[in-house]
Amino acid sequence: MDLETGVNQNRVKKESWKTILILAYQSLGVVYGDLSTSPLYVYKSTFAEDITHSESNEEIYGVLSFVFWTLTLVPLLKYVFIVLKADDNGEGGTFALYSLLCRHAKVNSLPSCQLADEDLSSYKKDNIISPAPTTFGATLKSTLERHRVLQRFLLILALIGACMVIGDGILTPALSVFSAVSGIELAIGKEHHKYVEVPLTCVILIALFALQHYGTHRVGFLFAPVVIIWLMCISAIGVYNIIKWDRHVYRALSPYYMYKFLKKTQREGWMSLGGILLCITGSEAMFADLGHFSQLSIQIAFTFMVYPSLILAYMGQAAYLSQHHVIESESYGIGFYVSVPEILRLPVLVIAILAAVVGSQAIITGTFSIIKQCSSLGCFPRVKIVNTSSKIHGQIYIPEINWTLMLLCLAVTIGFRDTKRMGNASGLAVITVMLVTTCLMSLVIVLCWRKSVLLALCFVIFFGTIEALYFSASLIKFLEGAWVPIVMAFAFMIVMCIWHYGSLKKYEFDVQNKVSVEWLLGLGPSLGIVRVRGIGLIHTELVSGIPAIFSHFVTNLPAFHQVLVFLCVKSVPVPHVKHEERFLVGHIGPREYRIYRCIVRYGYRDAHKDDSEFENDLVCSIAEFIRTGKMGLNVNGEDLRKDFEDLTVVGTPSTHLSGVQLCEDEDVSAELVGTSERKEILSPRVTKPKKRVRFVIPESPKIDRGAQEELRELMEAREAGIAYILGHSYVRAKQGSSLFKKIAINFGYDFLRRNSRPPTYTLSVPHASTLEVGMVYNV
């Protein structure tokens, strides 16, 4: 069965305060693990090299003031009170913003979009209304729709954000775990810690990635208590340090201390902002994980628990450091653990490592999610996606990505071996994602919310200026670690662009070389060949017309199945598609041809079925279409007499319990029982002990004899079995193509295609029932 969708969950979540508070409690373990562990490394990274801690305390007070206002303006003001409102049917993240813009400005990068997709309830939920023709929003909308260059720029902007999230998924576990483990130096001495820190960090990281395939639901109940204990621990230590060392440290919250800090330190102070930036790492998770919780629960958890705890922790560290200008452990320097009372350092070290693991788990899960979204939108090679929980939406595991992340994470840990360079790398990845969110959000304000362009400009100027300041401070550290996320993002961007370009060219070739429906109908009901028992399921990416592989197949083989289904599994630019709207089913040609088209639609956050239930759902949906006899809407907007096909929206069997249901019986001699309300159409040709297939259909309304015969044939074909006919494409750049195109298609796309999952992997196609038809695509 499909996993629960976040759309329906969010409606339930908003019913009571009890539910909201429970969600707020759960969000602490999933959303805020990364953000809550930032006190481990912020001061240490800030004072690593650029500035020094002087007797005047202007540096430490200035850094505290920057931390306070950065936490207040970016996570609290920008994300909690503004960005969280830009959800896409309850979902958040970079691709949620891009999806909103795609629907409002029609700049969708998916080539297989249809008019029928706009009738989806989640598509229309936004109440999309075109802005008045005289407004700036209308001008911006028409400009985006006219210029392909701007559409590609918008897609690349979203992909840059996605690539940096993946980079953050590599850097954050290394930084968090290494920073937590670094406290061991104060426990065992500086002579031995260097032999323990890196190996212990690597062991923890290997264990963390090795356990990913079990899913977080098995230990997820521990996440929130760990983070809560950690937040209470750092806030209590903060209050202790404030009372004992500097009760007037609150004065440093004044913006005046930022001015004094920059005036004294000047260029070095500006460069140190790259360390201060780390105090907001993990803020994007509030928006990215919105689909798992509700907006109000995330707001409550941050405003009343996370935010005050972090402020107290940073104030406590500053209070301690204001009275300690010479640190006993010079090699450790200014860091979190020096401000922890010595008697508590060991238990705090254990809690810190657990909190770092929880924070790392959250960003790893987020990386899996963003890659799934990219793959659904045709911007990433197909990968194996394992749903680790049958009840909790969004918990997935991608083996190929998991081991890639682990190797890169270990390489960063072993290569850098210090928090300074790890912090420089992580900071650049974090601030780049925030800049992308700010740019996309300004477009959402104008195009989706239909607000004044002045409001959008104020938003992008205010927050963009803050983030650009931090971005410049991070970028200046290019040679000191900041090159890592750039190189990683560039590599992933090349993969995404080549895959998207190759997939687009392949689809265009399919469209240009598809066979007309008139050709198929001209063959007659038998298609000019022998029709044998069974269902032939022809997988295609086309939403109309006949794929070239079919004509190639029928010209080389003398027989085909009695029921033909042209199946297209596609993604639409919405997070979820309701079960009631999952299938589009229609006839191709007259009823007696027994040829159907079925389009299965998934949102970019939906879980595809990965078992044999998909076959039963597909057959039941076709049977329900036959029973109802509806004449659907021509989804291509063309004359039906010319296109010969019209499609009807049909839900999964679970959504039409009063409709056709499919049953399989082991006992062939059992008596068949009917009721006064329902009757059964059975296959009379059962000659050997095997599963018997039957349709249970409602008694009312009556169906005509032609539909009954069609249902009987479909049932017999299902009983005989399903054969999958798949196209095996060899994509090559055609003669005369540019050198760039030849490299991208012949080498890049071909390599990715050969090393990625097949298009029908999510259908769990049995090898014994598969027939591949090879074709060369000269694009």
N, C-alpha and C positions, 0 to 999 in steps of 0.2 A: 504493500500500500504506500501511497505517497505520504511524505511526512506532513505534519501539521504546518499550516501556513501562518506566517506572522500576521497577515491581515486580519484573519478571524481571531487570532489570539489577542491582538491589541484591543479589539472591541470588548472582549471579556475583561481585559486587564483594567479598563477604565471604570468598571462598575462600582467598586468599593474602595474605601481608604485602606482597608485591611489588605486587599490585593496589591494596592500601590506600594504599601510599606513592605510587604513581602518581596516584591520585585526590587524595591530600592535596596533591601538587604542583599538579595542575590546579585545585584549589579555591582556591589562592592568587590566581589571576587572575580567577576568577569571583565568589567570595564576599567576598574581603577587600580588594578595590580601594578601596571607599569608606572602610572602617574604617582602612586603612593610611595614607590621606592626611589624616586628622584632625589630625596635628601641624602642618599648614600654617596652621591658623586657630584652634586652641584658645586659646593664650596671647594671641593678638592680639584675639580676641573678648572674652576674660575681662577684659583690662586696657584695653578700649576706652574706658570711661567711668566705671564705677561705683567702681573701686578704682585706687589708684596704686601704683607700685613704689617702696618707700621704702628707705632705707639699712639698716634693721633686717633686711630680707629676710623678714619674717614673712609678707608677702603672697605672695611667690613660693613660699616653702616650703609655705605653707598650700594654695595652688593645686595644687602637685605632690602633696601628700598626698591631696587630694580626687580628683585624676586617678587616682592609683594605686589607691585603694580603690574608686573607681567602676568602673574597668576590671576589678578583681578580683572584685567582687561581682556586677556585672550581666552582662557578656559571659562571664566565666569560670565563675562559680558558677551563675548562673541559667540561661544559655543552654546552655553546653557540657555541664554535668553534670546538668541537670534537664529543661529544656524540649525538648532534642533527643530525649529518650526518648518524648515524646508525639507520635510520628509517626503519620500515617494511611497505613498500608501503604507506608511509605517516603517519604511526602510530608510537607512541613512548611508552616508559614505560618498566618496567621489563619484561613483557610477550612478548613485541615486540622483545626484544633481544633474549629471549628464543625461540620464534617462528623462528627467523632467523637461530639460531643454529640448531633447529630441521630440517629445510629444507636442510641446507648445510651439516650436518653430519648425517642425518637420525637417529635421536635419539628421534623421536616423541613418546610421552607417550600415544597418542590416539590409542586404539587397532583396530579401524575400518578404518584405513588408506588404501587407494587403489592406484594402479598405475595411475589410471585416475586422481587422485587429483593432480598429478605432471604436468598434462597438463593445469591446470588452469593458466590463464594469469597472475594473481597476484603471483602465485607460481613461475612462470618462469621469472618474471619481473627482478629478480636479476641477470639474465644471469649466473646461477650457473654453474661454471666450476670447475671440480675436480682439485685440486692442483697437480703439478708434483709429480710423485711417489717418487722422491728422496728428496723432501722438508720436513721440519719439520711439515708443515701444513697437508701433506698427512699422516704422521705418527700419528699425533694427531687425525685426522679424523678417521682413521682405529681403533685406540685404543678406541675411544668413541663408535664406532659402534660395537666393539667386546665385550666390558665389560658392562654388565647390571648394575653393581654397580656404574660405573661412570655416566651412564644415570640417575639412580635414584638420585645420588648426585646432578646432574645438575638440576633435577626437584625440589629437596628439596631446593636448593639454590634459585631458582626462587620463590618458595612458601614462604621462609623466607622473601624475599623482599616484597611479597604481604601481608603477615601477619603484617609486620611492617608498611606498608602503611595503613592498617586497624587500627592499633594501633595509628598511627598519626592522623587518622580521628576521634579518640576519644579524644586525648590529645590536639591537636591544637585548636579546638574551645574553650575548657576550658581555655587554657593558653591565647589565644588572647583576648577573651572577658573579662576574669578576669583582665588582665593587663590593658585593656582600661578603665574598670570600676574603677580600683584602684585609678585613678586620682581624684575620687570624695572625697578622703580623704583630699586633699588640699583645697577643696571648702567648706566642712561642718565641718571639724575639726576631730581630732583623737578620740574624745569621742564617736562619733556616727557612724563613717564610718564602723566599724566592724559589725554593725547591718544592714548595707545597702549593702555592697559589695557583699557578698555571695548570699543573696536573689535576688538582682537585676541581678547578673550574671545568676542565675538559671532561672529567668523569661525570660531573653533574649534568653538563650539556648533552653528553652521549646518552645518559639515562633518560633525560627529558625527551629527546627526540625518539629514542627507542620505544618509549611508552605511548607515543602518539596514536598508534593504531588501536589502542584500547578505548580511545575516546575519553573526553573529559567528564562524561556523565557518571563514571564509576567513582571518581574522586572529587567531582565538582562540588559536592556538599561541604567539602573541607575548605574550599577556596575563600568563601566569604568570611568564615571565622578567622582564617589566617590573616587576611587583610585587616579585619577589624582589630585583632590583637596587635598587629603591627602599627596601625594608626593610633590606637590608644597608647601603645608603648612610646612612640616617638613624640606624641603630644604631651604625655606625662613627663618624659625626660626634658622636653622643651620647657614646660612650666617649672620644673625643678631648677633648671639652669637659669631661667629668668629670675626666679626668687633668690637664688643663692648668689648669682654673679652680677646681674645688671638689671635692676627693676625698671630702669628708665629706657630700656632698649626700644620700647614702643615709639619713641620719638623718631627713630630712624625710618619709620614708615612714611614720613613726610617726603614729598617729591623733591624738597630742597636738598636732601642728601644725595639724590641722583646728580643734581647740578654740581654739588661740591665734589663728588666722585669724578665726574668727567672733566671738571676744571683742573683737578690735581693730576689725574692720570693721563688725560688727553688720548693720544693714539693707543697707548697700552690699555687704557680703560675700555676703549671701543673694541679692541681685539679680544678682551676678556668677556665680552658679551656672548661669545660662542659657548662659554661655560655656563653663564646665567641662563641661556636659552634652554638648557636641559631641565629646568624646573617645570617646563610645560610638556615634556615628552610624554606621550600617551594621551594627550588631550583629544586628539582626533578620534580615539576609540569611543568617546562619548557619542559621537555622531555615527561612526561606522557600525557600532553594535546596537543602534537604536531599534533594529528589527527584532531583537531578542527581548526587549523590555518595552516600557512605555516612556513617553517624553517626560511625564511628571515624575516618575520614579527615578530617572537619571538625574533630574534637576534637584530632587530632594536629597539624594545620596551625596551629590557633590556639595551642595550649598550648606548642608547641616552637619556633614561628617568629614568629608575629604578636605574641603577647603580650609576650615578652621584648624584641623589637625596639621595640615602642611604648614600653615602660617605659624602655628605655635612651634613646630619642629625647627623651622628656619630661624625664628626669633631666638629660640633656646640655643641653637648653635652659635648665633651671632653674639648672644650674651656671654657665653663661655669664652669665645675667642677674643672678645673685647678685654678680657682680663688675663689672657694667656697669649703673649706675643712670641714666646719661645716654646715651641713644641718639643716635648721630650724625644719623640721618635722623629728625627729629622727626615729619615727616608720615607716615612709615611706622610709627613707634611700635614697640611690642614685638611681634615676629613671628618666624616661623621663620627667615627668611633672614638676620637679623642674627647668628644664632649659627653660620652656615655660614662657614667660612674663605673669605676673599675670592677666593682663587685657584680655589676650587671652585664659586663661586656660579653661573656660567654653565652648566656641565654639570649641576649639581643642578637648576637651573631647567628645563632640557630634560627631565630624568628626572621631575621633579615634574609637568610638564604632561602627559607620557605617562601617568603613574600616575593623574592626575586624570581623564584621558579613559577609562582602563580602569575606574576606579571609577564614573564616570558611565554607562558602557555597562552595567555590572552592574545599576544601579538602574533604567535604562530598560527593560532586558529583564525585570526583576522587575515593573515597572509593566504591561507587556504581559501578563505571566502572570496578574497579579491581576485584570485586566480580563477576560481570557478566562474565569477562574473565575467571576467575577460574572455574565458573560453566560450561562455554562452553567447556573448556578443560577437563571436568570430574573430577575436583579437589575440587568441593564444592557442597553441596546439592542443589537441584533445588529450586529456590525461585521465588516469583512473581515479574516479571519485568514489570514495567509500563513505556511506552514511553510518557513523558510529553509534547512532541512537535512533531507534524507530519511533520515539515519542517527542524528543526535543528537536525543534527545528534549527537547522543551521550548523549542527555538529557534524563536520565532515573531516575526512582524512585523505590526503593525496600522497601516495607513497613516493612517487618520483620527486615531487617538490620537497617532501619531508627530508629525504636523504641529501638532496642538493643543499637545502638550508643548513643541515647539520655540518656538512663538509665545509661550506663557506664560513659558518659560524666558528668552527674550530680553527680555520685558517686565520680569521681575524684575531682570535684570542691568542694563538701561538705567535702570530706575526707582530702584534702590537705590544702585548704584555703590560700595558699600562692604561689607566683610565683616561689620561689626557687625550691621546690620539683616538681612542674609541669614542670618547665624548665628542671630539671634533667631527668624526664621521657620522655619528648618530644625530648630532644637532643639525647638520646640513640636510639629512633625509627628512627630519621632522619638520623643519621650517619650510622646506619645499612643498610638502604636502599641504601645509597650512596656506601657503601662497596660492596654490592651485584652488583650494577651497574658497579662498577670498575672491578670486577672479570669477569662478563659476557662480558663486553666490551673488555677485553683483548683477550677473545676467539673469539669474532667477528672480531677483527683486523686480526687475523691469519687465521681463517676458512672462513670468509665471504669476507673480503677485500683482502685476500691473500697477506698481507704485511709481512715484516720480523718479525721473532719472537723477534728480538732485540727491535724493535719498541714497540711490545706488552709488553715486559719486562720493558722497560723504562716507559711506561704508567702506568702499575700496580705498579711499585716500587715508582714512583714519587707521584702519587695521592694516592696510597694505604698507603704510609708512613704518609702523612698528615692526612688522614682519620683514620688510626690506632692510631695516637697520640690522636686525639679527642675521638675516641672510648674508649680508655683506660681511659681517663679522665672522661668519662661519666659512664663507668662501675664501677669505684671506688666509685661512688655515689649510689651503689646498694641499700643500706638500707635507702637512703634519697630520694627515689622516683623512681630511675632507675629500680626497680624491677617490676614496673607496666607494661611497654611495654613487658618485658620478659615473665611475666605471661600471658598477653593477647595474645602475639604471640604464646606461647606454647599451649594455649587452642585452638586457631584457627588452629594451625598446626595439632593438634590431630584430629580435625574435618575433615580437608582436607585430611590427610593421610588415615584415616579410610574410608572415602567416596571413595577415589580413589582406595584403596585396594579392598573394597567390590565390587565396580563397575567393576573392572578388573576381579575379580574372577567370578562374575556373567556372564560377557561376555565370559570368557573362558568356562564356563559351557554351555552356549548357543551354542558355536562353536562345542564343543565336542558332544553335544546331538542333533544337527540339523538333520533334515530328508533330505535324499538325494533327488535330483530332479528326479532321476529314479523311486523312490517310488511313487512320485506324478504322473508322466507320466504313470506309470503302472496302475493307476486307470481308465484311459481312459478320453475322453473329458468331461464326466459328473462327473468325480472324484468318480464314484460309488455311488453318492448320487443325490438327487433332487436339481436342480439349480433353484432358485427363482429370481424374478426381483429385481434389485438393485445392488449397488456396495458394496462389502465387503472390507473394508480397514483394513488390518491387520498390526498393528504397531509392528515393530521389530527393534532391534539394529543390526541385522545381515545384511551384505552387499552381502551375497551370501548364497545359500541353503535355506531350509524351516525351520522356527522355530518350536521347539517341541510343542508349544502351538497349532499350527494348526492341527497337527496329533491328539493331545489330543482332540481338538474340534470336528473334523470330525468323530472320533470314538464314540462320545457321542450324536451327533445330526444328524438327517437324512437329513438335507437340508442345502444348502449354496447358496450364491448369484451367479447370472449369470456372473458377472465380479468380479474377485479377484485382489486386488492390495496389494502387500507386500511393505509397506511404511517404509523407514528408514530415519529419520531426524538426521543428524549428523553434527558435527563441524569439520573443517579442520584447520590446523595450518597456516592460513593466516588471516589478519584482515578483509578482505572483499571478498566476492564472487560476481562477476558480475551477473546481472539478466540473461544475455545470457547464463550463465554456471550454473544456479541454479539447474536444474533437470538432473538426469541421468535416462533414461527410457528404458525399454527393455521387450521383451516377455520372459516368462518362459514356455518353451515347444512350440509346434506348435501354429499357430495363432488361430485355432478353439477352443483351450482350454480357451481363454479369460482370461489368467492369466498374470499379469504384475508385474514387479518390478520397483519401483520408489525410487530413492535416492535423498533426498533434502539436499543440502550442504549449510552451513552457515559458515562465518568467525567468529572469536571470538569477533569481534566488530559489527557484523551485528545485526539488529533488526529483530526478528522473527515475522512473520505475526500473528496477534492476532484476526482475524475476519474470517468471512465466505468466504472471497476472496481466502483464501488458497485452499478451496475445488475446486473452479472454476479454479484456476490456475493449480491445479493438474490434473483435468479432461481435460483441454485444452492442457496441455503438453502431456498427453497420446494421445489425438486426433491428435495433430500435429505429434507425432511420427508415428502414424498409417498412416497419410496422406503422409508423406514424404517417408515412407517405407525404411528408411535407415537401413543398417546393421552396427551396431556400433562396437566399439572396445570391446573385452572381457576384462573387467577391472580387472579381477583376473589373467590374463596372463595364463589361462589354455585352454586346447583343447575345442573348442565349442561343439564338438560331445559328450564330456564327461559331460560338465557343463550345456548344453542346454540353456544358456542364454548369451546375449550380450547386452550391454547398449549403448545408444546414448545420447549425450549431447543435451538437449532441454532447451531453455530459457523460461522465464515467458511470458504470452501472450503479455505483453507490448513491448517485444523485437522482436516479429514476427507478426507485424500488418498485414502483407500480408498473414499470415497463418490462421489457424483455430481460430475462435473467438466464444465464447459461449454467447448466449443471452437467457434471461428469459422474457416471455411475460405474462401479466395478462389476456389480452383479448384473449380468445380461438377462437373467431369467426372472428377475423381480417384477412384481406387478407394478404397473404405473398408476399412480393415484392422482386424480384431478380434483378440483374443487368446483363449487358453483360459480366461483368468480374467475378462475384461471384455468387455462387448458394448456396442453403440451403438444408440440409438434415433434415427432420422434422419427429417427432414421430407421427404415424397415430393413436395411441391408447390414445387419449385424451377424456375421457368420462365424466369428471366433471370439473367445474370451478376451476382451480388451475394454478399455474405457469407452462407454457409450456417451455420446454427446446429445444433449437435448436442450431445446429452448422452452422456457416457461414464459408464456405470454398472457397478458390480461384477456379476459373473456370479452370485455367491452373497452373501446368500441370495436365493432366488427371490422375485419380486414378482408379485402377482396381476394378472390381465388388466385389472381396473379401474384399478390404479395405473399400468400401462403406458400405457393410453389417456389417463389424466390427465397423465402426463409428456409424451406426444406432443402433446397440446393446448397444454401450457405451452410446449413447444419451438417449435411453430408460431407461437404468439402472440409469443414473444420475437423470432422471425425477422421477423414483420410489423412489430415496433417497439413502443416504449413511449410512451404519452402520459401527461403529468402533469396531473392535475386539481387545481388549487390554489384555495383559498378566499381571496377578496380582501375583507377585512372592513373595514367602516366603523363604528367603535365610537363610540357616543353615549350620554351619560347619559340615562336614561329620565326622563319627566316626573315632577315631584315630588321629584327628587333635591336634595340640599343644594347650596348655592353652592360649597362646597369640592369636592364630587364633580364638579360641572359644569365647574369650572375645570381640575381634574386630568385628567378624561377628554376633554372636548371640545376643550381647548386643549393641555394638556401632553402627554398620551399620544398624541393625534392628531398633534401636531408630531413627536414622537419616532418614531412609527410610519412616517410619511411620509419621514423622513430616515434611516431605518435599513435594513439589509439585509433582504430577504424571508426568511421562515422556512426556505425550502428552498435558500438560497444555498449552503450547504455541499454540496449534492448536485450542483452544477454543472448545473442543469436547462437543456437547450437550449431557446431561445425558440421554435423551430419546432415543438416537441413539447409546448408548454404551452397549457393552457386554463384561464383564470381564471373563477371563478364569484363574482360580487359578492353580498354580503349586508350588511345593516345590523344591527348588534348594539346593542340598547337595554339597557344594563346598569344 
